[in-house]
Amino acid sequence: MLTDILIQLLSGVSRGMILFVVASGLTLIFGVLRIANFAHGSFYMMAAFTAYAVTTALGGSDLGFVASLVVAPLVVAAFGLVFEFFLLRRIAKREHLYQLIMTFAATLIISDGIKMIWGGAYRSVGYPPMLSGSLDILGRPFPAYYLLVIILGLVIAAGLSWMIERTRFGRTISAAVVDPEMVGALGINVPRLYTLVFGLGAWLAGVGGALAAPIGSVSLGIDNSIIIESFAVVIIGGSGSIPGALAAALIIGIVQSLGIMVAPRLAIAFIFIALCAVLLLRPQGLLGRRV
Amino acid sequence: MMAGATGPWRLIATFAGLAVLALLPWVIDESNLFLMVDVLIAVLFAMSYNLVLGQTGLLSFGHAAFFGAGAYTVALLQMHLDLPVPVGMVVAPFVAGLLALVIGFFTVRVSGMYFAMLTLAFSQLVFAIVAGWYSFTGGDNGAPVMPPDFLFNTINLYYLTLAVVTAGIVVIRLIVSSPFGAALAAIRENPQRASFVGLNIRLYQLAAFTVSGALTGLAGALRASFHQMAFPSLLFWPQSAEPVLMTLAGGMHTFFGPAVGAAIFTVLNFFVASYTDYPLFIFGVVVLLLVLFLPEGVLGTILGKHRRGWRRQAATKPPEVVAAAPASSPEPAAGSMQTVQRP
């Protein structure tokens, strides 16, 4: 029994890691640009389908997996850059409602766009050959692929924290969150900064999508749950906080995994109970600065 | 807001519109009348919604919860208590209003984009419960509604819907032109100033949210009775986007803008869905073009309403005026000072 819980816990952590990778991108976009990017889940879905295409093209080999992990996020990042540069930027000065609606329009277009290219059928990718085995944890099998997800998630968390705290780019971002006009007055091209942040956020959604592709199925509609969960992560973690997003994503992943053991059908509701609890106790989120 | 045409002209136009709507069943055929029922329901949904967006400046992204709550009230009352549809329709706004009160209690603490995300999260919670609780709601099979015999006649159905929707619009009109409505507008225009005048902002926002939710529930009840079914998809988040898009398409700073938007979207949806395999794509492009080129919506542009009101809720800069409260201001409204203005 205890081992069951441990295994469930670990798979919760790996599920949470994918959610973290996706939601960290949204946290950046929301924290810096103040855009509640509805298309974020669609970016994730787009990456999953691209990963499927790349992996299948290379015959489901290890190389195909690695290639998908590189190519899919780049494709999505490129899409994000174009979207921000040609569309979002044009309405940057307006009420945030319009950005919200525009990203919502993008979800519709992407959803049907994917349907045009790949059709509506379910696809599956499968674990890469070298990671198809499982590890032995206290006598129970645990998919090796999940371990890779956990490790990659940690690497990305560390990398993002390093980028934000130690690099010039990261410090400029933090400054732009507080006072974009001042940052602009200091000679930094704020619109370009915003475009880059949006592209980086989209790239992260892409990494999440490519990582998630071998788990479960690749199908239309996978954007729906990930976008809601990502919003929940941003709220629980606190806007703009990467460590907050990590904590929140792990909480959600674990709560969900354990929730499935207790009450399978209401597992989703557990997320929201966590969400409400956080809101009542800390409206600014776990590690948020202020509301 | 909705100053628009003045006095008698406005009245004449309203009655002329009503007369046209009342005569419609004699002019158009049954399938188009069906479409009109859908349009009317969407009109009530969008106009109820604009009570929070256009009137109060709250960007709710969770109104599907109240729409669905109204629909399920009708269905579940019949399923479990054997109560007829008309009873369900009377009860629905109260159930939806109560739900809005509860959700609003948690969500009006924050504003702007945070409010949008929170209302979305809560509506998804309601969706998850409804979709998962098979024994009570029928889960994703939906809950059937068996309307009384007289509603199987399309013309009767149309008149009932027209009556209910008109009543709903009258209520909204009364709210907008009441002192309460004026207070909501004041909060939308400038929350700081409104709180200095002594308005308890959160309380007013909560009240607006609740009333809006209740009327949305009424629209949901009509929808369930019309389609003879309550589905979980009525509570799913893209449904929450509908009134937002309709309001935007018609013009959120005009009284009847959301109604115009609702009509445009419902009719467009009808034709697009029957002529193409990729309706979402077309919708997405239409919405994109709307945002880019017609930000004030169709009616807003025609009437020449510009963004006078509705200051950015999630402005990029925090309000700086907090310290500037005149010491002699009547009723400094201590509690309402900490209106959370930005995420």
Interface residues (C-beta under 8 A of the other chain):
Chain A: F30 R34 I35 A36 L87 R90 I91 R94 E95 H96 L97 Y98 L100 I101 M102 F104 A105 A106 T107 L108 I109 S111 D112 G113 K115 M116 P180 N224 I228 F231 A232 V234 I235 S239 R265 L266 I268 A269 F272 L275 C276 L279 L280 P283 V291
Chain B: L53 L59 F61 F106 R109 V110 G112 M113 Y114 A116 M117 L118 L120 A121 F122 Q124 L125 A128 I129 G132 W133 Y134 F236 W237 A241 V244 L245 L248 Y278 P279 L280 F281 F283 G284 V285 V287 L288 V291 L292 P295 R307 W310 R312 Q313 A314 T316 V340 R342 P343
